[in-house]
């Protein structure tokens, strides 16, 4: 069931979203050669907890980190550990924070030092596809209008969108209805209404869209080993243009 948030709940989600976006920015600022994913994860956890919140992902389904940190061909759900970042890596960092009963959820892909032109283009196309998608995030439109816009933009730029994982509603639970795919026919899915809060999160492969989950049960990689990128924000459907809730400043 899709929950429509009250004005009070929306304000609480703004606070959770702001903290989540600040944690994402902190993590991104640490991306450089020689830093371990565990070091980034520890900083994210300490930052979130220092603001009286809890990392949404820590312990979720048994996940051991506070952030999902995925490198190169890893699409999502990378487990933080001793791996050191290297020059030329692209690093996707997904962060959630639970504050005052509500979650924020956001992600971005960051270049580590100098990266290839193609890797940087992948990062840029992935982020822009989010903005192309949420142009359709208006009352009366349907979820798949967003999905279709993301897919069209990504594929027009020669990349592919992951099918096996999708965006979702966000609120008192980290994952709520509706599902928000990054592909599909326009005009389908639930109708968007003011008060809906959803995470739109394009996951993009430089090669084929197919993915596989590694033996750790979490880390999801492109099946063909191609580079991948991820971009996500939690947004609010309003009476007009959507509001991005995961912004680092007021």
C-alpha positions in Angstrom: 0.0 0.0 0.0 1.3 3.4 -1.0 1.5 5.9 2.0 0.8 9.6 1.4 2.8 11.7 3.9 1.3 14.4 6.0 2.9 17.9 6.2 4.5 16.9 9.5 5.8 13.6 8.1 7.2 15.5 5.1 9.2 17.8 7.3 10.6 14.9 9.2 11.6 13.3 5.9 13.3 16.5 4.9 15.5 16.3 8.0 16.3 12.6 7.4 17.0 13.4 3.8 19.3 16.3 4.6 21.3 14.1 6.9 21.5 11.3 4.4 22.7 13.7 1.7 25.3 15.1 4.0 26.6 11.5 4.7 26.7 10.9 1.0 28.8 14.0 0.5 31.1 13.1 3.3 31.7 9.6 1.8 32.3 11.1 -1.7 34.9 13.5 -0.3 36.9 10.5 1.0 37.1 8.8 -2.4 40.8 8.9 -3.3 43.5 6.3 -4.0 44.6 4.3 -1.0 41.5 4.8 1.1 39.7 1.6 2.1 36.0 1.1 1.8 35.9 0.2 5.5 37.3 3.6 6.3 34.6 5.3 4.3 31.9 3.2 5.9 33.2 3.9 9.4 33.1 7.7 8.7 29.5 7.4 7.4 28.4 5.5 10.5 30.0 7.8 12.9 28.6 10.9 11.1 25.0 9.5 11.1 25.1 8.4 14.7 26.6 11.7 15.8 23.4 13.3 14.7 21.2 11.0 16.7 20.2 8.8 13.8 20.9 5.3 12.7 22.4 4.0 9.5 19.4 2.5 7.6 21.4 -0.3 6.0 23.4 -1.5 9.1 22.0 -4.9 9.9 19.3 -4.7 7.2 18.8 -8.3 6.2 22.1 -9.0 7.8 24.1 -6.4 5.9 27.3 -5.6 7.8 28.0 -2.1 6.6 26.4 1.4 7.1 26.9 2.2 3.4 26.9 0.1 0.3 30.2 0.8 -1.5 30.5 -0.7 -5.0 33.5 -0.4 -7.3 33.7 -0.5 -11.1 31.7 -3.5 -12.3 29.9 -3.7 -8.9 26.5 -2.2 -9.4 25.1 -2.1 -5.8 25.3 -3.7 -2.4 29.1 -3.8 -2.2 30.1 -4.7 1.3 32.7 -2.4 3.0 36.0 -4.0 3.8 39.8 -3.8 3.4 39.8 -3.1 -0.3 41.8 0.0 -1.1 40.6 2.4 -3.8 42.8 2.7 -6.8 43.4 5.5 -9.3 40.8 5.2 -12.1 38.2 3.4 -10.1 34.6 4.6 -10.0 32.9 4.2 -6.7 29.2 4.0 -6.1 28.1 4.9 -2.5 24.6 4.3 -1.3 23.6 5.7 2.1 20.5 5.7 4.2 19.8 7.4 7.5 16.9 6.7 9.9 16.0 9.8 11.9 12.9 10.6 14.0 11.0 7.6 12.5 11.8 8.2 8.8 14.4 7.1 6.3 16.4 9.0 3.7 18.0 7.1 0.9 20.5 8.4 -1.7 23.5 7.3 -3.8 26.0 8.6 -6.2 29.1 7.4 -8.1 32.4 9.2 -7.6 35.6 9.1 -9.7 38.8 8.1 -7.8 41.5 10.3 -9.1 41.8 10.5 -12.9 39.3 8.2 -14.6 38.7 7.3 -18.3 36.6 9.6 -20.4 34.1 6.7 -20.8 33.9 6.2 -17.1 33.2 9.9 -16.5 30.6 9.9 -19.2 28.9 6.9 -17.6 28.7 8.7 -14.3 27.3 11.8 -15.9 24.7 10.0 -18.0 23.6 8.1 -15.0 23.1 11.2 -12.9 21.4 13.1 -15.7 19.0 10.2 -16.3 17.7 10.7 -12.8 16.9 14.3 -13.6 15.3 13.3 -16.9 13.1 10.9 -15.1 11.9 13.1 -12.3 10.8 15.8 -14.8 7.8 13.4 -15.2 7.3 13.1 -11.4 4.2 15.2 -11.2 0.7 14.5 -9.9 -1.4 12.6 -12.5 1.6 11.0 -14.2 2.3 7.4 -13.6 5.4 5.7 -12.1 6.4 4.2 -15.4 6.5 7.6 -17.0 9.6 8.2 -14.8 10.9 4.7 -15.7 10.5 5.2 -19.4 12.2 8.6 -19.4 15.2 7.1 -17.5 15.5 4.2 -19.9 15.2 6.3 -23.0 17.9 8.7 -21.9 20.3 6.0 -20.9 19.9 3.9 -24.0 20.1 7.0 -26.3 23.6 7.5 -24.8 24.7 3.9 -25.5 24.3 2.4 -22.0 21.8 0.0 -20.5 19.6 0.1 -17.4 19.6 -2.7 -14.8 16.3 -4.6 -14.7 16.7 -6.8 -11.6 16.7 -4.0 -9.1 14.5 -0.9 -8.9 13.7 2.2 -7.0 11.0 2.2 -4.3 8.8 4.2 -1.9 10.6 5.5 1.2 9.1 6.5 4.5 8.8 4.9 7.9 10.2 1.8 6.2 13.3 1.9 4.0 11.5 0.1 1.2 7.8 0.9 0.7 5.4 0.7 -2.3 5.5 1.5 -5.1 8.4 -0.1 -7.0 10.0 2.4 -9.4 11.8 0.6 -12.2 14.3 2.3 -14.5 12.7 0.8 -17.6 9.2 0.1 -19.0 6.4 1.6 -21.0 5.1 5.1 -20.3 1.6 5.3 -19.0 1.7 2.3 -16.7 2.1 1.8 -13.0 0.4 3.6 -10.0 -0.7 7.2 -10.5 1.5 9.7 -8.8 -0.1 11.8 -6.0 1.0 14.6 -3.8 2.5 13.3 -0.6 4.2 10.3 -2.2 7.9 9.9 -1.3 9.9 7.7 -3.6 13.5 6.8 -4.3 14.4 7.1 -8.0 17.7 5.4 -8.6 19.0 4.7 -12.0 21.5 1.8 -12.1 23.4 1.8 -15.4 25.8 -0.6 -17.1 28.3 0.5 -19.7 27.6 -2.9 -21.4 24.8 -5.3 -21.1 22.1 -4.8 -18.5 22.3 -8.2 -17.0 23.7 -8.6 -13.5 24.6 -11.4 -11.0 24.9 -11.6 -7.3 28.3 -12.9 -5.9 28.6 -15.7 -3.4 28.6 -13.2 -0.5 24.9 -12.9 -1.2 25.0 -9.1 -1.5 27.5 -7.7 -4.0 25.8 -7.3 -7.4 28.0 -7.0 -10.5 27.4 -6.6 -14.2 27.4 -10.1 -15.7 29.7 -9.0 -18.5 32.1 -7.2 -16.2 31.4 -3.8 -17.7 31.6 -0.6 -15.5 28.5 0.5 -13.8 27.2 3.6 -12.1 24.3 4.5 -9.7 22.6 7.7 -8.8 19.7 8.1 -6.3 17.7 10.6 -4.4 14.5 10.5 -2.4 11.9 12.8 -3.8 8.5 14.1 -2.8 5.6 14.4 -5.2 4.0 17.8 -4.8 1.2 19.7 -6.5 3.8 20.9 -9.0 7.5 20.1 -9.5 8.9 17.3 -7.4 11.0 18.2 -4.4 14.3 16.4 -3.8 14.5 15.5 -0.1 18.1 14.3 -0.1 19.8 17.6 -0.4 22.7 18.5 1.9 21.6 22.1 2.6 18.3 23.8 3.3 
